[in-house]
Amino acid sequence: MEIAGSVALVTGAGRGIGRAVSLELAKKGASLLLFSRTEGPLLETTEEIRRIGGKVIAISGDVSSREDARKAVRLALDSFGRLDILVNNAGVGYKASITELSIDEIEEQIKVNYMGSVLFIKEALPHMLKQGRGCIVNMISTLARSYSPGWSAYSASKAALMAFTETIREELASTGVRVIGVYPSLVSTDMMRKLAAGKGRALDPSDVAKVIVIAIEQSDKTLLSDIVIAVP
């Protein structure tokens, strides 16, 4: 897909991988709708994109809210006239044993990490299908495939997203809408620095973002499978 002139919506765009992906897409000439729960970091990312000459608007909200997902997609369409790229990056994680995890913490991880992506896909997909082209990127995790004590709910939420991603990729294969699953290992983000302190080397969000952008650029040329990004 040609990124220059395209319109992208990125969730969790205030920090970490979401911020890095947004900046990379802006540098390539995409217009951006940024979405995040935290207003401060979201505005910082927005201003940074504007400083480099990018076209960007931002809206805060909850990815697990149907109404907020609807508003975000509608704002992108009203502002830019189309929607070509959706990056489902927003996520939350609590590292704790099952005896320590609360029901609220388990439910939040499922709602944000899995249902948040589903809601945004359901809102964006009809417009991509009407265009006959689009690219959906779902940020999953290597923990969706390899399980580790303390990550039961997080792994379950990402495994659900993995199954959803791989299934809809097949369903949409002939439509011009491509679906990419990204599986980073340990990444140096605010959440992971706190949860995985002392676990060794971590990926930089900008390196992950560059791989994602390359995959988006190649998405029209091949039915991409999943992308695993591991610490070298």
C-alpha positions as CSV (number, residue, x, y, z in Angstrom):
1,M,0.0,0.0,0.0
2,E,1.2,3.5,-0.8
3,I,1.3,5.3,2.5
4,A,1.7,8.8,1.0
5,G,-1.8,10.3,0.7
6,S,-3.4,7.5,2.8
7,V,-5.4,8.0,6.0
8,A,-4.5,6.1,9.1
9,L,-6.1,5.6,12.5
10,V,-3.8,4.6,15.4
11,T,-5.1,3.6,18.8
12,G,-2.9,3.9,21.9
13,A,-1.1,6.7,20.0
14,G,0.2,8.7,23.0
15,R,3.1,6.5,24.0
16,G,5.3,3.6,23.0
17,I,4.7,1.7,19.8
18,G,1.6,3.7,19.0
19,R,3.4,7.0,19.1
20,A,6.4,5.6,17.1
21,V,4.1,4.1,14.4
22,S,2.2,7.4,14.2
23,L,5.4,9.3,13.6
24,E,6.7,6.9,11.0
25,L,3.4,7.0,9.1
26,A,3.4,10.8,9.2
27,K,6.9,10.9,7.8
28,K,5.7,8.7,5.0
29,G,2.9,11.2,4.1
30,A,-0.1,9.7,5.8
31,S,-2.9,11.8,7.4
32,L,-3.5,10.6,10.9
33,L,-6.4,10.2,13.4
34,L,-4.8,9.5,16.8
35,F,-6.8,7.9,19.5
36,S,-5.7,7.3,23.2
37,R,-7.2,7.2,26.6
38,T,-4.6,9.6,28.1
39,E,-4.9,13.2,26.7
40,G,-1.5,14.6,27.7
41,P,0.7,12.1,25.8
42,L,-1.8,12.1,23.0
43,L,-1.5,15.9,22.5
44,E,2.3,15.6,22.7
45,T,2.3,13.1,19.9
46,T,0.0,15.3,17.9
47,E,2.2,18.4,18.3
48,E,5.3,16.4,17.3
49,I,3.6,15.3,14.1
50,R,2.5,18.8,13.3
51,R,6.1,20.1,13.9
52,I,7.3,17.8,11.1
53,G,4.5,19.0,8.8
54,G,2.1,16.1,9.2
55,K,-1.7,16.3,8.9
56,V,-3.1,15.0,12.2
57,I,-6.2,15.2,14.5
58,A,-6.7,13.5,17.8
59,I,-9.5,12.3,20.0
60,S,-9.3,10.8,23.5
61,G,-11.5,7.9,24.5
62,D,-11.8,4.3,25.6
63,V,-11.1,1.6,23.0
64,S,-13.5,-0.7,24.7
65,S,-16.4,1.7,24.2
66,R,-18.6,1.1,21.1
67,E,-19.5,4.7,21.0
68,D,-15.9,6.0,21.2
69,A,-14.8,3.6,18.4
70,R,-17.7,4.9,16.3
71,K,-16.8,8.5,17.0
72,A,-13.1,8.0,16.1
73,V,-13.8,6.3,12.8
74,R,-16.5,8.9,11.9
75,L,-14.1,11.7,12.7
76,A,-11.4,10.3,10.4
77,L,-13.9,9.9,7.6
78,D,-15.4,13.4,8.1
79,S,-12.0,15.0,8.4
80,F,-10.1,13.2,5.6
81,G,-12.8,11.5,3.5
82,R,-11.5,8.0,3.8
83,L,-9.8,5.4,6.0
84,D,-7.0,3.2,4.6
85,I,-5.0,2.0,7.6
86,L,-6.1,0.9,11.1
87,V,-3.4,0.1,13.7
88,N,-4.9,-1.5,16.8
89,N,-2.2,-0.8,19.3
90,A,-3.9,0.2,22.5
91,G,-3.3,-2.4,25.3
92,V,-3.1,-2.9,29.0
93,G,-1.4,-5.6,31.1
94,Y,-1.2,-6.6,34.7
95,K,1.4,-9.1,35.8
96,A,0.1,-11.2,38.7
97,S,-0.7,-14.8,39.6
98,I,-4.3,-15.9,39.2
99,T,-4.7,-15.8,42.9
100,E,-3.7,-12.1,43.0
101,L,-5.5,-10.9,39.8
102,S,-8.9,-9.3,40.4
103,I,-11.9,-10.0,38.2
104,D,-11.8,-6.4,37.2
105,E,-8.2,-6.6,36.1
106,I,-8.9,-9.8,34.1
107,E,-12.0,-8.2,32.5
108,E,-10.2,-5.0,31.6
109,Q,-7.4,-6.8,29.8
110,I,-10.0,-8.8,27.7
111,K,-12.0,-5.6,27.0
112,V,-9.1,-3.4,26.0
113,N,-6.7,-5.9,24.3
114,Y,-9.2,-8.0,22.5
115,M,-12.6,-6.3,22.3
116,G,-11.0,-2.9,21.7
117,S,-9.5,-4.1,18.5
118,V,-12.7,-5.9,17.5
119,L,-14.8,-2.8,17.9
120,F,-12.5,-0.6,15.8
121,I,-12.3,-3.2,13.1
122,K,-16.1,-3.5,13.0
123,E,-16.4,0.3,12.6
124,A,-13.6,0.7,10.0
125,L,-14.1,-2.4,7.9
126,P,-17.3,-1.4,6.0
127,H,-15.5,1.7,4.7
128,M,-12.4,-0.3,3.7
129,L,-14.6,-2.8,1.9
130,K,-16.4,-0.1,0.1
131,Q,-13.1,1.4,-1.1
132,G,-11.8,-2.1,-2.1
133,R,-8.6,-1.6,-0.1
134,G,-7.3,-1.2,3.4
135,C,-4.8,-2.5,5.9
136,I,-5.6,-3.6,9.5
137,V,-2.6,-4.1,11.8
138,N,-3.3,-5.8,15.2
139,M,-0.6,-5.6,17.8
140,I,-0.6,-9.0,19.5
141,S,2.4,-10.4,21.5
142,T,4.7,-13.4,21.7
143,L,2.9,-14.1,24.9
144,A,-0.1,-15.1,22.8
145,R,1.9,-18.2,21.8
146,S,4.4,-18.8,24.6
147,Y,2.9,-18.7,28.1
148,S,4.6,-17.4,31.2
149,P,3.5,-17.4,34.9
150,G,1.9,-14.1,35.9
151,W,0.5,-13.4,32.4
152,S,-2.5,-15.6,32.3
153,A,-5.1,-12.9,31.6
154,Y,-2.9,-10.9,29.3
155,S,-1.9,-14.0,27.3
156,A,-5.5,-15.0,27.0
157,S,-6.5,-11.6,25.7
158,K,-3.8,-11.7,23.1
159,A,-4.5,-15.3,22.2
160,A,-8.1,-14.3,21.5
161,L,-6.8,-11.5,19.3
162,M,-4.4,-13.8,17.5
163,A,-7.3,-16.2,16.6
164,F,-9.5,-13.4,15.5
165,T,-6.7,-11.9,13.3
166,E,-5.8,-15.1,11.6
167,T,-9.4,-16.0,10.9
168,I,-10.5,-12.6,9.4
169,R,-7.3,-12.5,7.3
170,E,-8.6,-15.6,5.5
171,E,-12.1,-14.2,5.3
172,L,-11.0,-11.0,3.8
173,A,-8.3,-12.4,1.5
174,S,-10.1,-11.6,-1.8
175,T,-11.5,-8.2,-0.8
176,G,-8.4,-6.0,-1.0
177,V,-8.3,-5.5,2.8
178,R,-5.2,-7.0,4.3
179,V,-4.8,-8.1,7.9
180,I,-1.4,-8.2,9.7
181,G,-0.7,-9.6,13.1
182,V,2.4,-8.3,14.8
183,Y,4.0,-10.2,17.6
184,P,6.7,-8.2,19.4
185,S,8.7,-9.7,22.2
186,L,9.8,-7.4,25.1
187,V,9.5,-3.8,24.0
188,S,10.8,-0.8,26.0
189,T,7.4,0.9,26.7
190,D,6.2,2.4,29.9
191,M,4.0,-0.7,30.6
192,M,6.7,-3.3,29.9
193,R,9.5,-1.5,31.7
194,K,7.5,-1.7,34.9
195,L,6.3,-5.3,34.4
196,A,9.5,-6.8,33.1
197,A,12.2,-5.0,35.0
198,G,15.5,-6.9,35.1
199,K,14.4,-9.2,32.2
200,G,17.2,-8.1,29.9
201,R,17.4,-6.3,26.6
202,A,14.2,-4.9,25.1
203,L,13.2,-3.7,21.6
204,D,12.9,0.0,20.9
205,P,9.4,1.1,19.9
206,S,10.9,2.9,16.8
207,D,12.4,-0.3,15.5
208,V,9.1,-2.1,15.9
209,A,7.3,0.8,14.1
210,K,9.7,0.7,11.1
211,V,8.9,-3.0,10.6
212,I,5.2,-2.3,10.8
213,V,5.4,0.4,8.2
214,I,7.3,-1.8,5.8
215,A,4.7,-4.5,6.2
216,I,1.9,-2.0,5.5
217,E,3.8,-0.8,2.4
218,Q,4.1,-4.4,1.2
219,S,0.5,-5.4,2.1
220,D,-0.9,-4.9,-1.5
221,K,1.8,-7.2,-2.9
222,T,1.3,-10.2,-0.8
223,L,-1.0,-11.9,1.6
224,L,1.2,-11.3,4.6
225,S,1.3,-13.8,7.4
226,D,2.2,-12.8,11.0
227,I,5.3,-10.7,11.9
228,V,7.3,-11.8,14.9
229,I,9.7,-9.2,16.1
230,A,12.1,-10.6,18.6
231,V,15.0,-9.1,20.6
232,P,18.2,-9.7,18.6
